[in-house]
């Protein structure tokens, strides 16, 4: 089978989860929060964002063939606002990066208890470094690539909506657009480079004549919007 001759889905629609209680807290406040990051619910403003984006996404894509989300509480809640009467499937590959020991530990605590971990982090750099119990960026990229392959084989020619996380979506963009490691890291650490909460980002299937294969394309002028912007 020639993998390049299999079309991708006609549309892959990414919706980042709406604003969560974690988004309105500093990193230090998050570390003191009584629940894990995977259990963050939407903020009151986030629920209104999700409602407005839901109206728009149903207008643009009223009958998607599949709706997928990560197992996080905030994507579950967002997805229910988008398609309240549809089956929504959970996929663990869509989870945000697991930061391991750095999820809850303060720098001062690690410096006191495991100073070698800080030296290892600084020596390996932000792309390659894998924290104890967590993932590095290439680990997440492998999950993104696996999702991309499964979309091609399972949903070729169809419309798929994915409710996910900003940095996961950015790694999808990096792979599709062929960004270098340096550019990916720069964007990964820049909040202004990430898609907004409850935004709609669309990638479409196309045939690339020069490369002689199917690719996914994105038009930034038409295929990205933040439906709640200017309304809240």
N, C-alpha and C positions, 0 to 999 in steps of 0.2 A: 504494500500500500504506500502511495506517495503522500506523505503527511502534508506537504505543501499544497496539495490539490483539494484538501478538505476545507470547505469554508468555515469560518468562525460563525458564532451567532450573528444574525443581522444587526442586533444591537445588544451591547452590554451596558446597562444603566447602573452607575454607582451612585448611591445616596449615602453620604456620611451621616452617622447618627446625629441627632439634634443635641443641643447643649446639655451636658450632664452636670451633676453636682461636682464632679471632678474638674470640669472646665472652668468653674468659677472659683477654684481654690488654688493657692500657690502650691508649689511642689512640697514645701514643708508642711503645709496644712493637709495635703493629701496623705503624707506619711503618718499623720496623727489621726486620720479619719478612721472610724471604727469598723469599716467594711473594706474588703479588697477591691481593687480597681475594676475587676470583672463584674462587681455588683453595683457599681454606680448607676443610679437611676437618673432620669431626665430632671432637669430643673423646671420650675413652672414656666419660665421663658422657653425652655427647650420643648416643652409639650406644645406650646403655641407655634413654635417653628415647625415642628413635625406635622401639625395639623395643616398649616398653610402649604408646606411642601407636599403633603399628601394630596391635597386638592390638585396641585399642578402636575404631579407625576401621574395621577390617574387620568388627567386630561391628555397628557402626552402619550402615555402607555397604559391604556385602560385594561388590556388583557394580556399581560406578559405570560410566557409559557412556563417560567419558573421564577420564584422569589427565594433568594438565599440570604442568610444572615449569619453573623458570628454568634457564639454562645453567650456573649456579654449581655447584661441586663439592658444597657442603653440601646443596643441595636435591636433587641427584642421589642422594646417599648416603641422605638421609632418605626419599625416595620409594621406594627399593628396599627399605627396611625396612617401609614401609607396605603395598606391594603387590608382593612379590617375584616373583610369577608373571604379572604383567600388563604389557601394553605401556604405556610411559610416554612421553609426547611432550614435547619441549622447545619452549619458546616464548620467544624473546628479549624479547618485550614484558614479561615477568614479572621482568626483571632489577631489582635494587636501583638506586637513583639513582647515577649516575656523578659522582663529586665532582671529576673532572678533576685539576687541579694539586694540589688539597688532599688527594688520596688518600695521597700519600707525602711531600709537602713539609711541613717544620716552619714555624711562623709566623715564626721568626727568619730562616729562609732566604728566605722570600718578602719579608719586610721589607727584607732586604739587596739582593735581586736585582730585586724587582718591587714596590716600595712602593705604586705606583699601584693595584695589584690589591687590596690591603687597603683602600685608600680607596674603591675602587669597590664592594667587598663591603659595607663599612659604610654607604655612601650608599644602596645599592639595597635593603638589608635581606635577611633570610633567605629570604623567599618568592620574590622576583624575581631575586635574584643568580644568574647562571650563571657558574661558574668556567671558566677557560680549559680547553678540552678536555672539559668536563663538561656536566651538565644542571642546570637549576633545577627547582624543585618543579612548576611548570606543565608542564614537559616530561614529567615522569613521570605527571602527571595525564592528559595526552593519551594515554599508553600504557594507563593504567588504563581510560579511557573507551573506547578502541578494543577492549580485551579484553571489556568489558561489552557492547558492541554485538555483537561476534562470538559471544559466548555466547548472546545472544538469537536470532540468526539461525541458528546452527549446532547449538545444543543445547537448543532450546526443549522444555520438558517432560521433560528428562533430568536425570541427576545427574552433576555434574562435580566432581572433586577437584583442587584447585590447591595445589601445594607451593611456597611462596614465602617472602617476606621481610617483616619486621615493618613497615617504613615504607611499603612498597608496599601492604600490606594496610590500613594506616591511611588511605592516600589513597583506597582503595576505600570505606572507612567514611565518610570525609569527603564523598565524592560522593553516596553513597546516603542519608546522613542530612542532607545539606545544611548542613554546618558552614561557618561563616564562615572567611575567610582567617586571621583572628586566632586563632580556636579551633583551626584545623588546625595552625598553627605552634606553638601552646602544647603541643598533644598530641604533635606531631612531635618536639619536643625533650625530652619527658618520658618517660624509660624506663618509668615505671610506667603510662603510658597505652598502651603498645604490648602487643600480644598476646605471650604467653610462648613461649619455645622449645617446639617439639613440642606446641603447643596445637591444639585443634580449634575452629574458628569457623564457624558455619553461617548462611547466608542462604537464605531460601525465597521462592519466587514467591507473590504474592498479588494479588488484584484490589482496587484502591482505589476504592471507590464514589464518594467525594467528588471525587477527581481524575479519575475515569473512565479509568483506565489500569492496566496491570500495573506492579507495583513489586516490589522485593526487600525483605523484612522480616527482622528479627533479634530474637529474644527473649533478652536477656542472662541470664535465669534458666535457660533450657534449652538454648540454642544456643551455649554456650561452655564448654569444659572443658579442664583440663590433666591428662591421664590419669596421668602419672608423679608428680604432686605428692603428697607424703607417703610415697612409696615409695622415694625415692632420698636 
